Amino acid sequence: MSDKIKSDLLELLIEQERQLLEPSVRQSNDMLEQLLSNDFYEISANGLIFNKQYVLSRLPDEKVPQFYNQAFQGRMLTAQLAQLSYHAAYRRNVKYQLNYSIRMSLWRLEYGKWRLVFHQGTPCAEFKLHLDE
């Protein structure tokens, strides 16, 4: 199995990853249901673990942080499993400083649709933001 990811799949996964940061998606259980696998779980940048049920109960009522993401890279782990990594910066409020992290997501092909099965954020040193990406 080559770990090379096709550019159209990489673009799709980046688009879906960014959709998960959009207020309209984060506030819609229907959209979250479509994007998250039933066995999804996340290890947040502060070390907390969330499953799909927790995300569905929390995100719709959460104030959406300000997100920036860039430097996306992808690779195929199997024909049905893709890995996406990128740099992210976010803040809960414009008054707060940015938090920087390296993000890793695993997307699995399920019944013809790519769904997020795992996500992890790891704190990292500050990096230069490229706001045009």
C-alpha positions in Angstrom: 0.0 0.0 0.0 1.5 3.3 -1.1 1.1 6.1 1.5 0.6 8.7 -1.2 -2.8 10.4 -1.0 -4.6 11.6 -4.1 -4.9 15.4 -4.3 -8.7 15.3 -4.7 -9.0 13.2 -1.5 -6.6 15.4 0.4 -8.7 18.5 -0.7 -11.9 16.7 0.5 -10.5 15.8 3.9 -9.1 19.3 4.4 -12.6 20.7 3.5 -14.3 18.3 5.9 -11.8 19.1 8.7 -12.4 22.8 8.2 -16.2 22.2 8.2 -15.9 20.9 11.7 -14.6 24.3 12.7 -17.6 26.2 11.2 -20.2 27.5 13.6 -23.1 26.2 11.4 -21.7 22.7 11.4 -20.6 22.7 15.1 -24.2 23.7 16.0 -25.8 21.0 13.9 -26.1 17.5 15.3 -27.2 16.4 11.8 -23.9 17.7 10.2 -21.8 16.3 13.0 -23.5 12.9 12.7 -22.5 12.9 9.0 -18.9 13.8 9.6 -18.1 11.8 12.7 -17.8 8.1 12.8 -19.9 6.3 15.5 -16.7 5.2 17.3 -15.0 8.7 17.0 -12.9 9.9 19.9 -10.6 12.8 20.4 -7.7 13.5 22.7 -7.7 17.3 23.1 -4.6 19.5 23.3 -5.1 19.7 27.1 -5.3 15.9 27.5 -9.0 15.4 27.8 -10.7 12.5 26.0 -14.1 13.0 24.2 -16.3 10.5 22.3 -18.9 11.2 19.7 -21.8 11.3 22.2 -20.0 13.9 24.3 -19.2 16.0 21.2 -22.8 15.9 20.1 -24.0 17.0 23.5 -21.3 19.8 23.9 -20.6 21.4 20.5 -24.0 22.7 19.6 -24.1 24.9 22.7 -20.4 25.9 22.8 -19.2 29.4 21.9 -17.1 28.7 18.7 -13.4 29.6 19.2 -11.5 31.5 16.6 -9.5 28.9 14.6 -6.6 29.1 12.1 -5.2 26.0 10.4 -2.4 25.5 7.9 0.4 23.3 6.6 -1.9 20.3 5.9 -0.4 17.0 5.0 -2.0 13.7 4.3 -1.2 10.1 3.7 -3.0 6.8 3.2 -2.6 4.2 5.9 -4.8 1.7 4.2 -7.2 2.0 1.2 -10.0 2.9 3.7 -8.0 5.0 6.3 -6.3 8.4 5.7 -4.2 10.4 8.1 -4.4 14.2 8.0 -2.0 16.4 10.0 -1.7 20.2 10.2 -0.8 23.1 12.4 -3.6 24.9 14.3 -3.9 28.0 16.4 -7.1 28.9 18.3 -8.4 31.2 21.0 -11.7 31.2 22.9 -12.0 34.9 22.8 -10.3 37.7 20.9 -9.0 39.0 24.2 -7.1 35.7 24.8 -3.7 34.7 23.4 -3.5 32.0 20.7 -2.9 28.4 21.6 -0.7 26.5 19.1 -0.9 22.8 18.4 -0.1 20.1 15.9 -3.3 18.3 14.9 -3.7 14.7 13.7 -6.9 13.2 12.3 -7.8 9.8 11.0 -10.5 9.6 8.4 -12.1 6.3 7.5 -14.1 5.5 4.4 -17.5 4.2 5.7 -20.2 3.2 3.2 -18.8 5.5 0.5 -18.2 8.6 2.8 -15.2 9.7 4.7 -15.8 10.1 8.4 -13.6 11.3 11.2 -12.7 8.4 13.5 -9.9 10.0 15.6 -8.5 13.4 16.3 -5.7 14.6 18.6 -4.2 17.9 19.4 -0.6 18.2 20.8 0.6 21.6 22.1 3.6 23.0 20.3 5.7 26.1 20.1 4.3 29.3 18.5 4.5 29.4 14.7 4.0 32.0 12.0 0.4 32.1 10.9 -0.2 32.2 7.1 -3.7 33.7 7.0 -4.1 33.2 3.2 -4.0 29.4 3.5 
